[in-house]
Amino acid sequence: MIKRISHILYFIVTAFVVTMLFSCESHLKDVSKIDLKQFIPNSEAQDINLKHTDSGFVIAHLISPKMLDYSNMAFPYTEFPSGLHLILFEKGKKTADIYAKYGISYSDTKMIELRDSVRVITVDYKSLATEQLFYNQNEEWFYTDLDCKYSSTQGDYSNFKGFDCNRDFSIVKAQALSGATNIKE
């Protein structure tokens, strides 16, 4: 009889412990979810029309349908998932228009990455088309390792893989160049 009672107690205690373990498991999952950082933007803006000035001059004008600000992350950034149009100025005069279907700007490193149908058009109608372009804000330098097409008003056009240039396209470095160029004699 004592053996039977001890077996019953053993089964009851085992059932109780197993029940507790299964119930704790689901709570542990809930607690671990709370601890994870979620990629939720600090702020979100629609129909952006932002002008950046320096010493009384407009140096950049940003137009975008949507902006997501992730400044609450360990590596803060701003994302433009619906594209952007950036107009660059120097001493109050327009120097270039930049278009992309996607953009991301990293505030700590001062780097901008543009992707998907990127086009840069200067005021003297030099243009660059590529699928990805980086811009170093500190150095004011564009670069990419992807295929590019560059053209100018003189009828010059070039296709190349890899490209970098300064902000106003006065210094251009290209790799694997092919195309047609007019040369003045």
C-alpha positions as semicolon CSV with decimal commas, in nm:
position;residue;x (nm);y (nm);z (nm)
1;M;0,000;0,000;0,000
2;I;0,283;0,238;0,086
3;K;0,450;0,145;-0,241
4;R;0,134;0,229;-0,429
5;I;0,102;0,568;-0,258
6;S;0,465;0,648;-0,330
7;H;0,411;0,560;-0,701
8;I;0,104;0,784;-0,715
9;L;0,295;1,067;-0,547
10;Y;0,586;1,012;-0,787
11;F;0,354;1,042;-1,090
12;I;0,180;1,351;-0,946
13;V;0,513;1,525;-0,874
14;T;0,645;1,432;-1,221
15;A;0,328;1,562;-1,389
16;F;0,352;1,883;-1,184
17;V;0,720;1,939;-1,275
18;V;0,658;1,872;-1,647
19;T;0,363;2,113;-1,642
20;M;0,577;2,379;-1,475
21;L;0,857;2,334;-1,730
22;F;0,622;2,373;-2,026
23;S;0,455;2,678;-1,877
24;C;0,791;2,840;-1,797
25;E;0,916;2,781;-2,150
26;S;0,648;2,997;-2,307
27;H;0,712;3,273;-2,053
28;L;1,085;3,258;-2,122
29;K;1,017;3,307;-2,491
30;D;0,806;3,613;-2,414
31;V;1,077;3,756;-2,190
32;S;1,347;3,699;-2,452
33;K;1,134;3,882;-2,712
34;I;1,119;4,186;-2,485
35;D;1,497;4,193;-2,458
36;L;1,554;4,201;-2,837
37;K;1,592;4,541;-3,002
38;Q;1,348;4,586;-3,283
39;F;1,417;4,785;-3,597
40;I;1,158;5,049;-3,530
41;P;1,241;5,395;-3,660
42;N;1,282;5,676;-3,410
43;S;1,069;5,888;-3,642
44;E;0,908;5,871;-3,983
45;A;0,834;6,159;-4,219
46;Q;0,633;6,187;-4,538
47;D;0,686;6,429;-4,831
48;I;1,025;6,565;-4,720
49;N;1,136;6,901;-4,857
50;L;1,450;6,988;-4,660
51;K;1,707;7,259;-4,728
52;H;2,049;7,246;-4,562
53;T;2,237;7,575;-4,527
54;D;2,591;7,672;-4,437
55;S;2,708;8,033;-4,383
56;G;2,378;8,164;-4,518
57;F;2,395;7,961;-4,841
58;V;2,182;7,662;-4,935
59;I;2,423;7,374;-4,994
60;A;2,171;7,090;-5,037
61;H;1,800;7,055;-5,104
62;L;1,648;6,711;-5,034
63;I;1,311;6,599;-5,167
64;S;1,176;6,255;-5,077
65;P;0,834;6,092;-5,037
66;K;0,939;5,904;-4,721
67;M;1,216;5,920;-4,462
68;L;1,282;5,678;-4,175
69;D;1,510;5,797;-3,895
70;Y;1,698;5,523;-3,707
71;S;1,901;5,753;-3,482
72;N;1,801;5,533;-3,185
73;M;2,027;5,248;-3,308
74;A;2,387;5,178;-3,206
75;F;2,494;5,267;-3,564
76;P;2,247;5,547;-3,649
77;Y;2,123;5,602;-4,003
78;T;1,848;5,765;-4,206
79;E;1,674;5,566;-4,478
80;F;1,485;5,685;-4,787
81;P;1,301;5,368;-4,898
82;S;1,084;5,540;-5,161
83;G;1,363;5,726;-5,337
84;L;1,501;6,077;-5,328
85;H;1,599;6,381;-5,532
86;L;1,897;6,574;-5,398
87;I;2,000;6,911;-5,539
88;L;2,355;7,022;-5,455
89;F;2,465;7,386;-5,440
90;E;2,796;7,563;-5,405
91;K;2,796;7,926;-5,288
92;G;2,425;7,952;-5,363
93;K;2,453;7,819;-5,719
94;K;2,313;7,483;-5,823
95;T;2,583;7,231;-5,916
96;A;2,405;6,895;-5,957
97;D;2,082;6,694;-5,934
98;I;2,097;6,343;-5,792
99;Y;1,815;6,090;-5,828
100;A;1,785;5,742;-5,677
101;K;1,504;5,500;-5,597
102;Y;1,663;5,417;-5,259
103;G;1,903;5,599;-5,029
104;I;2,060;5,557;-4,688
105;S;2,274;5,805;-4,494
106;Y;2,499;5,699;-4,206
107;S;2,543;5,989;-3,964
108;D;2,850;5,857;-3,778
109;T;3,059;5,793;-4,089
110;K;2,910;6,072;-4,305
111;M;2,858;5,820;-4,587
112;I;2,559;5,811;-4,821
113;E;2,466;5,509;-5,029
114;L;2,233;5,546;-5,325
115;R;2,086;5,244;-5,504
116;D;1,859;5,152;-5,792
117;S;1,858;5,373;-6,102
118;V;2,101;5,631;-5,965
119;R;2,149;5,938;-6,186
120;V;2,372;6,239;-6,129
121;I;2,331;6,537;-6,362
122;T;2,551;6,846;-6,328
123;V;2,451;7,198;-6,436
124;D;2,675;7,169;-6,742
125;Y;2,485;6,847;-6,831
126;K;2,750;6,593;-6,748
127;S;2,565;6,285;-6,635
128;L;2,638;5,959;-6,461
129;A;2,404;5,658;-6,444
130;T;2,468;5,351;-6,228
131;E;2,292;5,109;-5,996
132;Q;2,485;5,199;-5,681
133;L;2,678;5,510;-5,582
134;F;2,848;5,610;-5,258
135;Y;2,912;5,968;-5,147
136;N;3,167;6,057;-4,880
137;Q;3,041;6,384;-4,731
138;N;3,371;6,464;-4,557
139;E;3,576;6,428;-4,875
140;E;3,293;6,540;-5,110
141;W;3,372;6,240;-5,329
142;F;3,149;6,000;-5,529
143;Y;3,251;5,642;-5,607
144;T;3,126;5,303;-5,720
145;D;3,268;4,968;-5,832
146;L;2,969;4,884;-6,053
147;D;2,908;4,947;-6,423
148;C;2,848;5,313;-6,508
149;K;2,758;5,528;-6,803
150;Y;2,900;5,880;-6,821
151;S;2,810;6,138;-7,084
152;S;2,862;6,508;-7,154
153;T;2,716;6,776;-7,380
154;Q;3,007;6,747;-7,624
155;G;2,878;6,405;-7,729
156;D;3,128;6,216;-7,518
157;Y;3,006;5,898;-7,360
158;S;3,187;5,634;-7,165
159;N;3,099;5,300;-7,018
160;F;3,315;5,169;-6,742
161;K;3,332;4,951;-6,437
162;G;3,442;5,150;-6,135
163;F;3,429;5,525;-6,110
164;D;3,510;5,803;-5,867
165;C;3,496;6,180;-5,892
166;N;3,472;6,497;-5,690
167;R;3,145;6,678;-5,621
168;D;3,141;6,887;-5,941
169;F;3,286;6,621;-6,178
170;S;3,598;6,828;-6,247
171;I;3,819;6,537;-6,134
172;V;3,709;6,201;-6,274
173;K;3,883;5,865;-6,231
174;A;3,750;5,562;-6,414
175;Q;3,846;5,198;-6,457
176;A;3,794;4,968;-6,759
177;L;3,691;5,257;-6,984
178;S;3,519;5,217;-7,321
179;G;3,327;5,469;-7,532
180;A;3,371;5,771;-7,761
181;T;3,544;6,096;-7,673
182;N;3,593;6,420;-7,869
183;I;3,948;6,550;-7,848
184;K;4,038;6,910;-7,934
185;E;4,356;6,939;-8,140
